[in-house]
Amino acid sequence: RDLIGYLTTDPYHRSAIHEKITSRMGYAYNEKFVMAFPAKAVHDLWDWIPGTEKDKFSTIKAAFAYLSFLPGKLLAGFRVPEVMENEYAAMVKKCHELNSKTDILAKEDYNYSNFSWINSFQQKECTVSFLRKDSQEVGSLLVVVNFANDEKPEFMIGVPYEGKYEPIFDTEEIAFGGTKKISKAAIFTEESGWDGYAQKINVSLSPLSVSVYRYVPFTEEEIYAIAEKKADLIREQIMAEAKEKVELLKKIILKTSLQIHKMSDSKNFCQKFYNKNKCNTGVFMKTVIYIDVLLVTNFFINLLLLSATAAFSRTSFSSTCL
């Protein structure tokens, strides 16, 4: 009943009743049940859903797939116009195949540790994502649901496992009456916190759709290639930092050189002034010594900065190599 109420609400207003599509997981493992709908809902849902015929069809496909990949057994489907029955039947058949041939879905349905939400609180986006898994992790399924009537071309999702996520199902595939050609390319995880996890992936979501991805660990070759790529990025960062420090050092040296030049001029001026006015020898010598001290101090400051920059570069490159 909650899901029917959600589906018959305009997508623009669904964010206000987001809990209707997540609440059933609060009691899913407390009892064994099948997911059935009243005959009237099965027959009339098409007429109740707002939007164009394409929107209605996408919504019904997404609803069926969403329920198929949640824990529990789905017995009833939904009526669709005759012209769309073949595509709808193809999608339903694919859902049943995945449920019967995938151990994580077929054998672990009553194990509460088999299910975990990735994010169930994205009300504004009208999306939910969850994981169907087992203790082995390999082969875990990531399910992403978009009940909003807008495309999300770069949608970030946090994931618990580092590796690849291969797309295996999408309700908007061409074979199911959609317009999306499912890509066979796996999506690699990125090391960046998202949804409370250390890894994330970037996926493209069609409007009113459900997408499923299978987790596959990295191979040794892929791990090595990723490590090489990270090392290259670190080297580039170190080179950029070193270049920045060298430019800064050049400015300091130039500024110091100008100061030294001015001090040298001041020393010459003092010499001329002493010769012309026959000033006190003690005052003159103190002035000259003070200027000499400043010159020597500036020299050693430049030397110290140069040494520090060189040491920084050597240490950074050594760390990268290790």
N, C-alpha and C positions, 0 to 999 in steps of 0.2 A: 504493500500500500504506500509506503514511504517513497519507494522508487517511482511508482506510477505518478504520484504527486509531483515529484521532481521533474520527470520527463515531460509532463503536460504544462509545466511552467515555462514561460518565455526565457531563453538563455540569458537575456539581459538581467533578469530578476533571480536567477538561480543561486547567486552568491548568498542571498539572504536565507536560503533553506539548504545550505550545503550539507548539514548534518544528516539529511535524509538519505544520502548515499553512503554514509560511513557508519551509521549507528548500529546496523545489524552485526558488525564484527565485535560489538561489545558482549554479545551473548552467543556467538556462533559456535564456540567450543563447549558450551554448557549443555547442549542437547544435540541430538542427531535429527536432521530434518531435510526435507526436499524443498526446493524453491518453486512453488507453483503460483499461478495467478488465476483470479476469477475468469470464467469464460468470457464475460463481457469485456474485461480488460484486454484479454488476448485478441478478441475480435475487433474491438473499437479503439484500441490505443492509437492506431494510425490516424483516426479522425480527431483525436484529442490533442495530438502533438502540434504545436504551432509551427509555422514556417511553410516553405515551399515543399513540393514533393521530394526534392533532393534532400532537404533538411530532415523531413520525416523519415526517409529511408536510412539516412546516415545515423539518426538518433536511435532507431530500432536496432540497427546492426550493432551500434556501440553498446546499447543496453544489454543485448543478448551476450555479447563477448565479455563485457564486464562481469556479469553474473557467472559466466562459464569459468572464468579464471579465479573467482573467489572460492574459498572452501565451501563445500555443499554440493548437492546434486540438482541440476536444473532439468525439469521435465517438460515444461511448456515453452513453446516459441511464441511468435507474434504473427498476426496476419499482415501480409503486404499485398499490394496490387499484383494481379496475375502477371503483368508485364515484367515485374521485378522478381518473381518467384525463383527463377533459375539461379540468379546471382546470390539471392538470400540463402537458398538451399546449399549453394557451394560454400558460403561462409560458415553456415551452421555445421556442415560436414567437417570442415577444417577444424572448427572448435572441438568437435567430438573426437576427432583423430588425435589432437594434441592432448586432450584429457585422458584418452584411453591408452596412448602409447608413451606418454611422458610419466615416468615413475613419480616425480615430484608432485604431479597433479593426481595421478591415479591411486597411488599407495599411501600418500602422506596427508590425505584430506582431513583426517581427524587428529592430527598431531599439531598442537597449538604452536610449537616452535617452527612449523613449516611456513608460517605466514608472519610477515612484519610490514607495517606501513613504512614507506620511504617518506612520504609527505601526504597527510590527509587534511591539512589546514589551509590549502590554497583556494580559499573561497572566491577571491576576486577573479582568479584565473579559471575557476570552475574545473579544476583538474585534481586528480588523485593519482598516486603512484604507490605500488607495493611490490614486495618480493615474495615469490614462492620458492622455498629452498629446502635443503636437507643438511645434515652434518658435514657432508663432503664438499659443499659449496659449488663444486663443478656442476654445470648444467642448471644452476639456479635461473629462474625466470623473472625478469623485470617487466612488470605490466604498467603501462602509462595510459591514463584515460583523460581525454579532453572532451568535456561536455559543453564547452563554449563554442559558439558559432563563428569562430575566427581562427585563422591559421597561426601557429606559433613556430616560425622557422628556426629559431635558435633558443630552444627551451632547455634550461639547465636542470639536471637531476643529480642529486647526491647518490652515491653507491658505496656499499661497504667493502667491495672487493676490487683490488687493482687487477686490470686485465682488459679483455675485449668483451663487447656486448654485440652479439650478432642479431640483426633483425630477422625474425622468423614468421611474423604475422602482423597484418594491418587490416582493419576493417574497410579501409578505403583503397585497397588494391583494385586494380582494373578487373581482375577475375571476379570480384565481389560487387561489381557495379560502381566502383569508385573511379578516381582519376589518377591514383598514385601508383607508380611503378616501384615496387619494393626493391631497395638496394641490397645487394649481397655483401657489400663492404661492411666489415665490422667497425664499430666505434671504439676508439681507444680511450681509456680513462685519462684524466688529467689530475695532477696533484694539486688540488685546490679545495679547501673546505666548502661544503655545500650541504644543506639539509641535515647538518649534524654529522656528516661523514667526511673522511679525509680525501676522498676521490669524488670526481664528478664526470658526467658525460654531457655532450651537447647533442640534442636530438631535434628533429623536425616533426611537428605534430599537425596533422590535418584537422580541419574543423569537425567536431562531433565524431571522434574516432577513438579507437583503442589500438595501441601498438604493443607488441611483445618482443622482448630481446632475451637471448640466451647468453649466460655468462660463460666465457672461456678464458682460462688463465693465459698469460703470456708464455711463449716458448722461450727457450734459452737464447736463441738468436735475437728475438725481439727485445728481451731484457738487455742484452749487450748493446743493441742498436740504440735503445732509449738512453742507456747510460752514456754512450758516446755523444748523443745529442745534448744531454745535460751538461757534459764536460765542455762541449763547444760553446754552449751558452754562457757558462761560467767564465771561460777564457775571454769571450767577447766583453763580458761585463768588467773583468779585470783590466783588459786593455783600454776600455773606455775610461775607467777610473784613473789608470796610470796616465793616460793622455791628458785628462783633466788636471791632474796634479802637476804634470810637466808644464802645462800652459800657465797654471797659477805660479809655479816657480819662476817661469820666465818673466812674468809681470813683477814679481818680488825683486828679482835680480835687476831688472831694468830700473825699477824705482830706487833700489839701493845704489845703483851705479850713478843715477842722477844726484842722489844725496851726497855720495862720495865726491862727485865732481864739484858740487857746491862747496863741500868742506875744503877741498883742495884750493878752490878759489879763495875761500875765507882765510886759509893759511897763508896764501900768497899776499892777500890783502894785509894781513897782520904784519908780514915781513916788510912790506912797503911802508905801512903806516909807522912801524917802529923806526925804520931808517929815516923817514922824513921828519918825524916829530921827536925822535930820540926818547921813546917811552921807557918806563921802568922795565929793566931786564927781567925781573922776577915775574911780573904780570904777563909779559910777553911769553916767557917760557911755559907758564901754567896754561896759557891759552893754546899754545902749540901742542903741548902734551895732551890736553883734553881732546883736541881735534884728532890727534894720532890714535888715541884710544878708541874714539868713535869709528875711525876707519878700520882698525883691526877688528873691532867687535862686529861690524857689518860684514867683514870678510868671512869671519867664522860662522856667522848666522847663515850666510849663503852656502857655505860648505856643509853645515849641519843639515840644512833643508835638502840639499842635493843627495847626501848620504841616506837620509830618511826615505826619500822617494825611491832610491835604488833598492833599499832594504825591503820596502813595501812590495815592490814589483817581484823581487826574488821570492819572498815568502808566499805571495799569492799564487805564483806559478807553481811553487813546490807543493802547496796544498792541493791545487788542481790535479797535478800529476798523481799524487797519492790517492 
